[in-house]
Amino acid sequence: MPEFRLGPPGWLPWLGPLVAAGIGAAVGEYGLDGDFGTVLAAALIGGFLPILGNALWRWTHRRKG
């Protein structure tokens, strides 16, 4: 019988722009002086988090074989 494996959702990497916008808006409004460079850096880091999370999930759960 095949083993049931739960994979990451297929839409996980597509959350990047939404997360980047949310983090950039939050940093710009509430923290870290809100200047352009800080907001841009936070948005870039936040935008890549779902992609990195998906890659990490796939790396840790890949089939040993």
mmCIF file as Biopython writes it, N, C-alpha, C and O atoms, coordinates in Angstrom:
data_model
#
loop_
_atom_site.group_PDB
_atom_site.id
_atom_site.type_symbol
_atom_site.label_atom_id
_atom_site.label_alt_id
_atom_site.label_comp_id
_atom_site.label_asym_id
_atom_site.label_entity_id
_atom_site.label_seq_id
_atom_site.pdbx_PDB_ins_code
_atom_site.Cartn_x
_atom_site.Cartn_y
_atom_site.Cartn_z
_atom_site.occupancy
_atom_site.B_iso_or_equiv
_atom_site.auth_seq_id
_atom_site.auth_asym_id
_atom_site.pdbx_PDB_model_num
ATOM 1   N N  . MET A ? 1  ? 0.841  -1.173 0.000  1.0 0.0 1  A 1 
ATOM 2   C CA . MET A ? 1  ? 0.000  0.000  0.000  1.0 0.0 1  A 1 
ATOM 3   C C  . MET A ? 1  ? 0.891  1.243  0.000  1.0 0.0 1  A 1 
ATOM 4   O O  . MET A ? 1  ? 1.837  1.323  0.784  1.0 0.0 1  A 1 
ATOM 5   N N  . PRO A ? 2  ? 0.599  2.215  -0.875 1.0 0.0 2  A 1 
ATOM 6   C CA . PRO A ? 2  ? 1.440  3.418  -0.910 1.0 0.0 2  A 1 
ATOM 7   C C  . PRO A ? 2  ? 1.266  4.274  0.344  1.0 0.0 2  A 1 
ATOM 8   O O  . PRO A ? 2  ? 0.190  4.354  0.936  1.0 0.0 2  A 1 
ATOM 9   N N  . GLU A ? 3  ? 2.357  4.896  0.712  1.0 0.0 3  A 1 
ATOM 10  C CA . GLU A ? 3  ? 2.351  5.758  1.892  1.0 0.0 3  A 1 
ATOM 11  C C  . GLU A ? 3  ? 1.723  7.106  1.527  1.0 0.0 3  A 1 
ATOM 12  O O  . GLU A ? 3  ? 2.030  7.678  0.481  1.0 0.0 3  A 1 
ATOM 13  N N  . PHE A ? 4  ? 0.851  7.600  2.390  1.0 0.0 4  A 1 
ATOM 14  C CA . PHE A ? 4  ? 0.226  8.908  2.170  1.0 0.0 4  A 1 
ATOM 15  C C  . PHE A ? 4  ? 1.189  9.998  2.593  1.0 0.0 4  A 1 
ATOM 16  O O  . PHE A ? 4  ? 1.674  10.009 3.724  1.0 0.0 4  A 1 
ATOM 17  N N  . ARG A ? 5  ? 1.463  10.918 1.675  1.0 0.0 5  A 1 
ATOM 18  C CA . ARG A ? 5  ? 2.380  12.023 1.974  1.0 0.0 5  A 1 
ATOM 19  C C  . ARG A ? 5  ? 1.656  13.334 1.701  1.0 0.0 5  A 1 
ATOM 20  O O  . ARG A ? 5  ? 1.075  13.535 0.634  1.0 0.0 5  A 1 
ATOM 21  N N  . LEU A ? 6  ? 1.704  14.203 2.675  1.0 0.0 6  A 1 
ATOM 22  C CA . LEU A ? 6  ? 1.092  15.509 2.537  1.0 0.0 6  A 1 
ATOM 23  C C  . LEU A ? 6  ? 2.137  16.493 2.022  1.0 0.0 6  A 1 
ATOM 24  O O  . LEU A ? 6  ? 3.168  16.696 2.663  1.0 0.0 6  A 1 
ATOM 25  N N  . GLY A ? 7  ? 1.877  17.100 0.879  1.0 0.0 7  A 1 
ATOM 26  C CA . GLY A ? 7  ? 2.819  18.047 0.299  1.0 0.0 7  A 1 
ATOM 27  C C  . GLY A ? 7  ? 2.395  19.477 0.566  1.0 0.0 7  A 1 
ATOM 28  O O  . GLY A ? 7  ? 1.294  19.727 1.056  1.0 0.0 7  A 1 
ATOM 29  N N  . PRO A ? 8  ? 3.266  20.407 0.245  1.0 0.0 8  A 1 
ATOM 30  C CA . PRO A ? 8  ? 2.916  21.813 0.436  1.0 0.0 8  A 1 
ATOM 31  C C  . PRO A ? 8  ? 1.823  22.206 -0.552 1.0 0.0 8  A 1 
ATOM 32  O O  . PRO A ? 8  ? 1.741  21.635 -1.639 1.0 0.0 8  A 1 
ATOM 33  N N  . PRO A ? 9  ? 0.998  23.156 -0.195 1.0 0.0 9  A 1 
ATOM 34  C CA . PRO A ? 9  ? -0.027 23.599 -1.134 1.0 0.0 9  A 1 
ATOM 35  C C  . PRO A ? 9  ? 0.604  24.212 -2.386 1.0 0.0 9  A 1 
ATOM 36  O O  . PRO A ? 9  ? 1.641  24.871 -2.305 1.0 0.0 9  A 1 
ATOM 37  N N  . GLY A ? 10 ? -0.012 23.997 -3.515 1.0 0.0 10 A 1 
ATOM 38  C CA . GLY A ? 10 ? 0.532  24.494 -4.765 1.0 0.0 10 A 1 
ATOM 39  C C  . GLY A ? 10 ? 0.537  26.008 -4.876 1.0 0.0 10 A 1 
ATOM 40  O O  . GLY A ? 10 ? 1.314  26.571 -5.646 1.0 0.0 10 A 1 
ATOM 41  N N  . TRP A ? 11 ? -0.310 26.661 -4.123 1.0 0.0 11 A 1 
ATOM 42  C CA . TRP A ? 11 ? -0.390 28.124 -4.185 1.0 0.0 11 A 1 
ATOM 43  C C  . TRP A ? 11 ? 0.572  28.813 -3.218 1.0 0.0 11 A 1 
ATOM 44  O O  . TRP A ? 11 ? 0.623  30.043 -3.188 1.0 0.0 11 A 1 
ATOM 45  N N  . LEU A ? 12 ? 1.321  28.070 -2.442 1.0 0.0 12 A 1 
ATOM 46  C CA . LEU A ? 12 ? 2.206  28.677 -1.444 1.0 0.0 12 A 1 
ATOM 47  C C  . LEU A ? 12 ? 3.225  29.657 -2.044 1.0 0.0 12 A 1 
ATOM 48  O O  . LEU A ? 12 ? 3.375  30.750 -1.498 1.0 0.0 12 A 1 
ATOM 49  N N  . PRO A ? 13 ? 3.928  29.332 -3.127 1.0 0.0 13 A 1 
ATOM 50  C CA . PRO A ? 13 ? 4.886  30.303 -3.661 1.0 0.0 13 A 1 
ATOM 51  C C  . PRO A ? 13 ? 4.224  31.580 -4.187 1.0 0.0 13 A 1 
ATOM 52  O O  . PRO A ? 13 ? 4.872  32.625 -4.251 1.0 0.0 13 A 1 
ATOM 53  N N  . TRP A ? 14 ? 2.949  31.510 -4.563 1.0 0.0 14 A 1 
ATOM 54  C CA . TRP A ? 14 ? 2.257  32.677 -5.117 1.0 0.0 14 A 1 
ATOM 55  C C  . TRP A ? 14 ? 1.836  33.675 -4.044 1.0 0.0 14 A 1 
ATOM 56  O O  . TRP A ? 14 ? 1.315  34.742 -4.370 1.0 0.0 14 A 1 
ATOM 57  N N  . LEU A ? 15 ? 2.046  33.355 -2.802 1.0 0.0 15 A 1 
ATOM 58  C CA . LEU A ? 15 ? 1.740  34.297 -1.727 1.0 0.0 15 A 1 
ATOM 59  C C  . LEU A ? 15 ? 2.796  35.392 -1.600 1.0 0.0 15 A 1 
ATOM 60  O O  . LEU A ? 15 ? 2.584  36.363 -0.873 1.0 0.0 15 A 1 
ATOM 61  N N  . GLY A ? 16 ? 3.909  35.261 -2.280 1.0 0.0 16 A 1 
ATOM 62  C CA . GLY A ? 16 ? 5.015  36.209 -2.161 1.0 0.0 16 A 1 
ATOM 63  C C  . GLY A ? 16 ? 4.633  37.669 -2.339 1.0 0.0 16 A 1 
ATOM 64  O O  . GLY A ? 16 ? 4.944  38.482 -1.468 1.0 0.0 16 A 1 
ATOM 65  N N  . PRO A ? 17 ? 3.967  38.038 -3.438 1.0 0.0 17 A 1 
ATOM 66  C CA . PRO A ? 17 ? 3.611  39.452 -3.604 1.0 0.0 17 A 1 
ATOM 67  C C  . PRO A ? 17 ? 2.654  39.960 -2.527 1.0 0.0 17 A 1 
ATOM 68  O O  . PRO A ? 17 ? 2.768  41.102 -2.080 1.0 0.0 17 A 1 
ATOM 69  N N  . LEU A ? 18 ? 1.731  39.130 -2.119 1.0 0.0 18 A 1 
ATOM 70  C CA . LEU A ? 18 ? 0.780  39.537 -1.079 1.0 0.0 18 A 1 
ATOM 71  C C  . LEU A ? 18 ? 1.484  39.736 0.260  1.0 0.0 18 A 1 
ATOM 72  O O  . LEU A ? 18 ? 1.222  40.711 0.965  1.0 0.0 18 A 1 
ATOM 73  N N  . VAL A ? 19 ? 2.370  38.818 0.605  1.0 0.0 19 A 1 
ATOM 74  C CA . VAL A ? 19 ? 3.122  38.940 1.849  1.0 0.0 19 A 1 
ATOM 75  C C  . VAL A ? 19 ? 4.064  40.148 1.791  1.0 0.0 19 A 1 
ATOM 76  O O  . VAL A ? 19 ? 4.216  40.872 2.775  1.0 0.0 19 A 1 
ATOM 77  N N  . ALA A ? 20 ? 4.694  40.357 0.630  1.0 0.0 20 A 1 
ATOM 78  C CA . ALA A ? 20 ? 5.588  41.508 0.480  1.0 0.0 20 A 1 
ATOM 79  C C  . ALA A ? 20 ? 4.830  42.816 0.664  1.0 0.0 20 A 1 
ATOM 80  O O  . ALA A ? 20 ? 5.319  43.727 1.333  1.0 0.0 20 A 1 
ATOM 81  N N  . ALA A ? 21 ? 3.653  42.917 0.080  1.0 0.0 21 A 1 
ATOM 82  C CA . ALA A ? 21 ? 2.863  44.141 0.225  1.0 0.0 21 A 1 
ATOM 83  C C  . ALA A ? 21 ? 2.450  44.353 1.670  1.0 0.0 21 A 1 
ATOM 84  O O  . ALA A ? 21 ? 2.509  45.475 2.174  1.0 0.0 21 A 1 
ATOM 85  N N  . GLY A ? 22 ? 2.033  43.293 2.341  1.0 0.0 22 A 1 
ATOM 86  C CA . GLY A ? 22 ? 1.619  43.408 3.737  1.0 0.0 22 A 1 
ATOM 87  C C  . GLY A ? 22 ? 2.759  43.803 4.660  1.0 0.0 22 A 1 
ATOM 88  O O  . GLY A ? 22 ? 2.600  44.673 5.516  1.0 0.0 22 A 1 
ATOM 89  N N  . ILE A ? 23 ? 3.899  43.169 4.490  1.0 0.0 23 A 1 
ATOM 90  C CA . ILE A ? 23 ? 5.053  43.490 5.339  1.0 0.0 23 A 1 
ATOM 91  C C  . ILE A ? 23 ? 5.573  44.890 5.032  1.0 0.0 23 A 1 
ATOM 92  O O  . ILE A ? 23 ? 5.921  45.639 5.945  1.0 0.0 23 A 1 
ATOM 93  N N  . GLY A ? 24 ? 5.626  45.244 3.755  1.0 0.0 24 A 1 
ATOM 94  C CA . GLY A ? 24 ? 6.079  46.584 3.393  1.0 0.0 24 A 1 
ATOM 95  C C  . GLY A ? 24 ? 5.163  47.664 3.954  1.0 0.0 24 A 1 
ATOM 96  O O  . GLY A ? 24 ? 5.638  48.689 4.444  1.0 0.0 24 A 1 
ATOM 97  N N  . ALA A ? 25 ? 3.863  47.441 3.885  1.0 0.0 25 A 1 
ATOM 98  C CA . ALA A ? 25 ? 2.908  48.411 4.436  1.0 0.0 25 A 1 
ATOM 99  C C  . ALA A ? 25 ? 3.028  48.502 5.951  1.0 0.0 25 A 1 
ATOM 100 O O  . ALA A ? 25 ? 2.982  49.593 6.518  1.0 0.0 25 A 1 
ATOM 101 N N  . ALA A ? 26 ? 3.181  47.358 6.602  1.0 0.0 26 A 1 
ATOM 102 C CA . ALA A ? 26 ? 3.288  47.364 8.069  1.0 0.0 26 A 1 
ATOM 103 C C  . ALA A ? 26 ? 4.565  48.063 8.527  1.0 0.0 26 A 1 
ATOM 104 O O  . ALA A ? 26 ? 4.541  48.832 9.488  1.0 0.0 26 A 1 
ATOM 105 N N  . VAL A ? 27 ? 5.664  47.804 7.855  1.0 0.0 27 A 1 
ATOM 106 C CA . VAL A ? 27 ? 6.929  48.455 8.233  1.0 0.0 27 A 1 
ATOM 107 C C  . VAL A ? 27 ? 6.857  49.948 7.946  1.0 0.0 27 A 1 
ATOM 108 O O  . VAL A ? 27 ? 7.335  50.761 8.737  1.0 0.0 27 A 1 
ATOM 109 N N  . GLY A ? 28 ? 6.264  50.306 6.821  1.0 0.0 28 A 1 
ATOM 110 C CA . GLY A ? 28 ? 6.147  51.715 6.482  1.0 0.0 28 A 1 
ATOM 111 C C  . GLY A ? 28 ? 5.244  52.484 7.432  1.0 0.0 28 A 1 
ATOM 112 O O  . GLY A ? 28 ? 5.476  53.663 7.700  1.0 0.0 28 A 1 
ATOM 113 N N  . GLU A ? 29 ? 4.234  51.829 7.933  1.0 0.0 29 A 1 
ATOM 114 C CA . GLU A ? 29 ? 3.276  52.509 8.799  1.0 0.0 29 A 1 
ATOM 115 C C  . GLU A ? 29 ? 3.689  52.494 10.264 1.0 0.0 29 A 1 
ATOM 116 O O  . GLU A ? 29 ? 3.552  53.498 10.963 1.0 0.0 29 A 1 
ATOM 117 N N  . TYR A ? 30 ? 4.192  51.359 10.725 1.0 0.0 30 A 1 
ATOM 118 C CA . TYR A ? 30 ? 4.359  51.170 12.168 1.0 0.0 30 A 1 
ATOM 119 C C  . TYR A ? 30 ? 5.796  51.092 12.675 1.0 0.0 30 A 1 
ATOM 120 O O  . TYR A ? 30 ? 6.022  51.226 13.878 1.0 0.0 30 A 1 
ATOM 121 N N  . GLY A ? 31 ? 6.755  50.884 11.809 1.0 0.0 31 A 1 
ATOM 122 C CA . GLY A ? 31 ? 8.070  50.656 12.397 1.0 0.0 31 A 1 
ATOM 123 C C  . GLY A ? 31 ? 9.249  51.011 11.534 1.0 0.0 31 A 1 
ATOM 124 O O  . GLY A ? 31 ? 9.118  51.216 10.328 1.0 0.0 31 A 1 
ATOM 125 N N  . LEU A ? 32 ? 10.375 51.080 12.148 1.0 0.0 32 A 1 
ATOM 126 C CA . LEU A ? 32 ? 11.677 51.218 11.496 1.0 0.0 32 A 1 
ATOM 127 C C  . LEU A ? 32 ? 11.783 52.462 10.625 1.0 0.0 32 A 1 
ATOM 128 O O  . LEU A ? 32 ? 12.339 52.391 9.529  1.0 0.0 32 A 1 
ATOM 129 N N  . ASP A ? 33 ? 11.273 53.581 11.073 1.0 0.0 33 A 1 
ATOM 130 C CA . ASP A ? 33 ? 11.340 54.885 10.411 1.0 0.0 33 A 1 
ATOM 131 C C  . ASP A ? 33 ? 10.525 54.989 9.132  1.0 0.0 33 A 1 
ATOM 132 O O  . ASP A ? 33 ? 10.167 56.098 8.736  1.0 0.0 33 A 1 
ATOM 133 N N  . GLY A ? 34 ? 10.220 53.881 8.474  1.0 0.0 34 A 1 
ATOM 134 C CA . GLY A ? 34 ? 9.376  53.903 7.292  1.0 0.0 34 A 1 
ATOM 135 C C  . GLY A ? 34 ? 9.984  54.562 6.073  1.0 0.0 34 A 1 
ATOM 136 O O  . GLY A ? 34 ? 9.246  54.952 5.169  1.0 0.0 34 A 1 
ATOM 137 N N  . ASP A ? 35 ? 11.313 54.705 6.009  1.0 0.0 35 A 1 
ATOM 138 C CA . ASP A ? 35 ? 11.901 55.282 4.799  1.0 0.0 35 A 1 
ATOM 139 C C  . ASP A ? 35 ? 11.920 54.235 3.679  1.0 0.0 35 A 1 
ATOM 140 O O  . ASP A ? 35 ? 11.691 53.048 3.914  1.0 0.0 35 A 1 
ATOM 141 N N  . PHE A ? 36 ? 12.195 54.695 2.472  1.0 0.0 36 A 1 
ATOM 142 C CA . PHE A ? 36 ? 12.058 53.842 1.293  1.0 0.0 36 A 1 
ATOM 143 C C  . PHE A ? 36 ? 12.932 52.599 1.356  1.0 0.0 36 A 1 
ATOM 144 O O  . PHE A ? 36 ? 12.462 51.499 1.062  1.0 0.0 36 A 1 
ATOM 145 N N  . GLY A ? 37 ? 14.181 52.753 1.732  1.0 0.0 37 A 1 
ATOM 146 C CA . GLY A ? 37 ? 15.094 51.609 1.763  1.0 0.0 37 A 1 
ATOM 147 C C  . GLY A ? 37 ? 14.675 50.538 2.756  1.0 0.0 37 A 1 
ATOM 148 O O  . GLY A ? 37 ? 14.789 49.345 2.478  1.0 0.0 37 A 1 
ATOM 149 N N  . THR A ? 38 ? 14.191 50.966 3.911  1.0 0.0 38 A 1 
ATOM 150 C CA . THR A ? 38 ? 13.751 50.004 4.929  1.0 0.0 38 A 1 
ATOM 151 C C  . THR A ? 38 ? 12.517 49.251 4.457  1.0 0.0 38 A 1 
ATOM 152 O O  . THR A ? 38 ? 12.433 48.032 4.606  1.0 0.0 38 A 1 
ATOM 153 N N  . VAL A ? 39 ? 11.557 49.977 3.888  1.0 0.0 39 A 1 
ATOM 154 C CA . VAL A ? 39 ? 10.338 49.338 3.387  1.0 0.0 39 A 1 
ATOM 155 C C  . VAL A ? 39 ? 10.664 48.383 2.247  1.0 0.0 39 A 1 
ATOM 156 O O  . VAL A ? 39 ? 10.118 47.282 2.183  1.0 0.0 39 A 1 
ATOM 157 N N  . LEU A ? 40 ? 11.551 48.800 1.348  1.0 0.0 40 A 1 
ATOM 158 C CA . LEU A ? 40 ? 11.935 47.947 0.226  1.0 0.0 40 A 1 
ATOM 159 C C  . LEU A ? 40 ? 12.624 46.674 0.703  1.0 0.0 40 A 1 
ATOM 160 O O  . LEU A ? 40 ? 12.316 45.584 0.221  1.0 0.0 40 A 1 
ATOM 161 N N  . ALA A ? 41 ? 13.548 46.803 1.640  1.0 0.0 41 A 1 
ATOM 162 C CA . ALA A ? 41 ? 14.238 45.619 2.165  1.0 0.0 41 A 1 
ATOM 163 C C  . ALA A ? 41 ? 13.265 44.670 2.857  1.0 0.0 41 A 1 
ATOM 164 O O  . ALA A ? 41 ? 13.337 43.458 2.657  1.0 0.0 41 A 1 
ATOM 165 N N  . ALA A ? 42 ? 12.364 45.207 3.662  1.0 0.0 42 A 1 
ATOM 166 C CA . ALA A ? 42 ? 11.385 44.357 4.357  1.0 0.0 42 A 1 
ATOM 167 C C  . ALA A ? 42 ? 10.462 43.670 3.358  1.0 0.0 42 A 1 
ATOM 168 O O  . ALA A ? 42 ? 10.134 42.495 3.524  1.0 0.0 42 A 1 
ATOM 169 N N  . ALA A ? 43 ? 10.039 44.396 2.319  1.0 0.0 43 A 1 
ATOM 170 C CA . ALA A ? 43 ? 9.157  43.801 1.314  1.0 0.0 43 A 1 
ATOM 171 C C  . ALA A ? 43 ? 9.873  42.712 0.523  1.0 0.0 43 A 1 
ATOM 172 O O  . ALA A ? 43 ? 9.274  41.682 0.213  1.0 0.0 43 A 1 
ATOM 173 N N  . LEU A ? 44 ? 11.135 42.924 0.195  1.0 0.0 44 A 1 
ATOM 174 C CA . LEU A ? 44 ? 11.881 41.896 -0.542 1.0 0.0 44 A 1 
ATOM 175 C C  . LEU A ? 44 ? 12.076 40.642 0.293  1.0 0.0 44 A 1 
ATOM 176 O O  . LEU A ? 44 ? 11.899 39.525 -0.195 1.0 0.0 44 A 1 
ATOM 177 N N  . ILE A ? 45 ? 12.437 40.831 1.539  1.0 0.0 45 A 1 
ATOM 178 C CA . ILE A ? 45 ? 12.607 39.670 2.424  1.0 0.0 45 A 1 
ATOM 179 C C  . ILE A ? 45 ? 11.272 38.951 2.609  1.0 0.0 45 A 1 
ATOM 180 O O  . ILE A ? 45 ? 11.202 37.726 2.500  1.0 0.0 45 A 1 
ATOM 181 N N  . GLY A ? 46 ? 10.227 39.704 2.884  1.0 0.0 46 A 1 
ATOM 182 C CA . GLY A ? 46 ? 8.906  39.102 3.079  1.0 0.0 46 A 1 
ATOM 183 C C  . GLY A ? 46 ? 8.358  38.453 1.821  1.0 0.0 46 A 1 
ATOM 184 O O  . GLY A ? 46 ? 7.635  37.460 1.898  1.0 0.0 46 A 1 
ATOM 185 N N  . GLY A ? 47 ? 8.695  39.004 0.667  1.0 0.0 47 A 1 
ATOM 186 C CA . GLY A ? 47 ? 8.214  38.428 -0.584 1.0 0.0 47 A 1 
ATOM 187 C C  . GLY A ? 47 ? 8.816  37.079 -0.902 1.0 0.0 47 A 1 
ATOM 188 O O  . GLY A ? 47 ? 8.187  36.245 -1.553 1.0 0.0 47 A 1 
ATOM 189 N N  . PHE A ? 48 ? 10.034 36.867 -0.440 1.0 0.0 48 A 1 
ATOM 190 C CA . PHE A ? 48 ? 10.677 35.585 -0.704 1.0 0.0 48 A 1 
ATOM 191 C C  . PHE A ? 48 ? 10.393 34.533 0.368  1.0 0.0 48 A 1 
ATOM 192 O O  . PHE A ? 48 ? 10.735 33.366 0.173  1.0 0.0 48 A 1 
ATOM 193 N N  . LEU A ? 49 ? 9.788  34.902 1.476  1.0 0.0 49 A 1 
ATOM 194 C CA . LEU A ? 49 ? 9.522  33.936 2.548  1.0 0.0 49 A 1 
ATOM 195 C C  . LEU A ? 49 ? 8.640  32.762 2.109  1.0 0.0 49 A 1 
ATOM 196 O O  . LEU A ? 49 ? 8.978  31.621 2.423  1.0 0.0 49 A 1 
ATOM 197 N N  . PRO A ? 50 ? 7.512  32.985 1.389  1.0 0.0 50 A 1 
ATOM 198 C CA . PRO A ? 50 ? 6.729  31.819 0.956  1.0 0.0 50 A 1 
ATOM 199 C C  . PRO A ? 50 ? 7.481  30.907 -0.005 1.0 0.0 50 A 1 
ATOM 200 O O  . PRO A ? 50 ? 7.312  29.689 0.034  1.0 0.0 50 A 1 
ATOM 201 N N  . ILE A ? 51 ? 8.307  31.489 -0.864 1.0 0.0 51 A 1 
ATOM 202 C CA . ILE A ? 51 ? 9.081  30.674 -1.800 1.0 0.0 51 A 1 
ATOM 203 C C  . ILE A ? 51 ? 10.109 29.834 -1.040 1.0 0.0 51 A 1 
ATOM 204 O O  . ILE A ? 51 ? 10.283 28.647 -1.319 1.0 0.0 51 A 1 
ATOM 205 N N  . LEU A ? 52 ? 10.780 30.460 -0.085 1.0 0.0 52 A 1 
ATOM 206 C CA . LEU A ? 52 ? 11.742 29.722 0.728  1.0 0.0 52 A 1 
ATOM 207 C C  . LEU A ? 52 ? 11.059 28.676 1.596  1.0 0.0 52 A 1 
ATOM 208 O O  . LEU A ? 52 ? 11.589 27.583 1.789  1.0 0.0 52 A 1 
ATOM 209 N N  . GLY A ? 53 ? 9.884  29.008 2.119  1.0 0.0 53 A 1 
ATOM 210 C CA . GLY A ? 53 ? 9.126  28.033 2.906  1.0 0.0 53 A 1 
ATOM 211 C C  . GLY A ? 53 ? 8.741  26.818 2.082  1.0 0.0 53 A 1 
ATOM 212 O O  . GLY A ? 53 ? 8.828  25.687 2.559  1.0 0.0 53 A 1 
ATOM 213 N N  . ASN A ? 54 ? 8.315  27.049 0.848  1.0 0.0 54 A 1 
ATOM 214 C CA . ASN A ? 54 ? 7.963  25.940 -0.037 1.0 0.0 54 A 1 
ATOM 215 C C  . ASN A ? 54 ? 9.182  25.076 -0.345 1.0 0.0 54 A 1 
ATOM 216 O O  . ASN A ? 54 ? 9.102  23.848 -0.317 1.0 0.0 54 A 1 
ATOM 217 N N  . ALA A ? 55 ? 10.303 25.717 -0.637 1.0 0.0 55 A 1 
ATOM 218 C CA . ALA A ? 55 ? 11.530 24.956 -0.931 1.0 0.0 55 A 1 
ATOM 219 C C  . ALA A ? 55 ? 11.994 24.172 0.295  1.0 0.0 55 A 1 
ATOM 220 O O  . ALA A ? 55 ? 12.436 23.029 0.177  1.0 0.0 55 A 1 
ATOM 221 N N  . LEU A ? 56 ? 11.893 24.788 1.462  1.0 0.0 56 A 1 
ATOM 222 C CA . LEU A ? 56 ? 12.284 24.094 2.683  1.0 0.0 56 A 1 
ATOM 223 C C  . LEU A ? 56 ? 11.380 22.897 2.955  1.0 0.0 56 A 1 
ATOM 224 O O  . LEU A ? 56 ? 11.856 21.832 3.347  1.0 0.0 56 A 1 
ATOM 225 N N  . TRP A ? 57 ? 10.088 23.072 2.747  1.0 0.0 57 A 1 
ATOM 226 C CA . TRP A ? 57 ? 9.132  21.980 2.934  1.0 0.0 57 A 1 
ATOM 227 C C  . TRP A ? 57 ? 9.497  20.829 2.003  1.0 0.0 57 A 1 
ATOM 228 O O  . TRP A ? 57 ? 9.591  19.681 2.435  1.0 0.0 57 A 1 
ATOM 229 N N  . ARG A ? 58 ? 9.700  21.138 0.729  1.0 0.0 58 A 1 
ATOM 230 C CA . ARG A ? 58 ? 10.021 20.080 -0.231 1.0 0.0 58 A 1 
ATOM 231 C C  . ARG A ? 58 ? 11.363 19.419 0.087  1.0 0.0 58 A 1 
ATOM 232 O O  . ARG A ? 58 ? 11.509 18.210 -0.091 1.0 0.0 58 A 1 
ATOM 233 N N  . TRP A ? 59 ? 12.335 20.186 0.550  1.0 0.0 59 A 1 
ATOM 234 C CA . TRP A ? 59 ? 13.648 19.632 0.878  1.0 0.0 59 A 1 
ATOM 235 C C  . TRP A ? 59 ? 13.568 18.693 2.069  1.0 0.0 59 A 1 
ATOM 236 O O  . TRP A ? 59 ? 14.199 17.636 2.063  1.0 0.0 59 A 1 
ATOM 237 N N  . THR A ? 60 ? 12.799 19.061 3.095  1.0 0.0 60 A 1 
ATOM 238 C CA . THR A ? 60 ? 12.725 18.227 4.288  1.0 0.0 60 A 1 
ATOM 239 C C  . THR A ? 60 ? 11.830 17.007 4.110  1.0 0.0 60 A 1 
ATOM 240 O O  . THR A ? 60 ? 11.972 16.030 4.844  1.0 0.0 60 A 1 
ATOM 241 N N  . HIS A ? 61 ? 10.919 17.046 3.154  1.0 0.0 61 A 1 
ATOM 242 C CA . HIS A ? 61 ? 9.981  15.948 2.983  1.0 0.0 61 A 1 
ATOM 243 C C  . HIS A ? 61 ? 10.202 15.159 1.696  1.0 0.0 61 A 1 
ATOM 244 O O  . HIS A ? 61 ? 9.347  14.366 1.299  1.0 0.0 61 A 1 
ATOM 245 N N  . ARG A ? 62 ? 11.333 15.369 1.051  1.0 0.0 62 A 1 
ATOM 246 C CA . ARG A ? 62 ? 11.540 14.633 -0.191 1.0 0.0 62 A 1 
ATOM 247 C C  . ARG A ? 62 ? 11.730 13.147 0.101  1.0 0.0 62 A 1 
ATOM 248 O O  . ARG A ? 62 ? 12.164 12.741 1.179  1.0 0.0 62 A 1 
ATOM 249 N N  . ARG A ? 63 ? 11.395 12.386 -0.881 1.0 0.0 63 A 1 
ATOM 250 C CA . ARG A ? 63 ? 11.420 10.928 -0.727 1.0 0.0 63 A 1 
ATOM 251 C C  . ARG A ? 63 ? 12.853 10.431 -0.592 1.0 0.0 63 A 1 
ATOM 252 O O  . ARG A ? 63 ? 13.719 10.729 -1.414 1.0 0.0 63 A 1 
ATOM 253 N N  . LYS A ? 64 ? 13.067 9.689  0.436  1.0 0.0 64 A 1 
ATOM 254 C CA . LYS A ? 64 ? 14.384 9.087  0.646  1.0 0.0 64 A 1 
ATOM 255 C C  . LYS A ? 64 ? 14.447 7.818  -0.199 1.0 0.0 64 A 1 
ATOM 256 O O  . LYS A ? 64 ? 13.695 6.873  0.039  1.0 0.0 64 A 1 
ATOM 257 N N  . GLY A ? 65 ? 15.335 7.797  -1.177 1.0 0.0 65 A 1 
ATOM 258 C CA . GLY A ? 65 ? 15.292 6.608  -1.966 1.0 0.0 65 A 1 
ATOM 259 C C  . GLY A ? 65 ? 16.416 6.432  -2.845 1.0 0.0 65 A 1 
ATOM 260 O O  . GLY A ? 65 ? 16.482 5.441  -3.572 1.0 0.0 65 A 1 
#
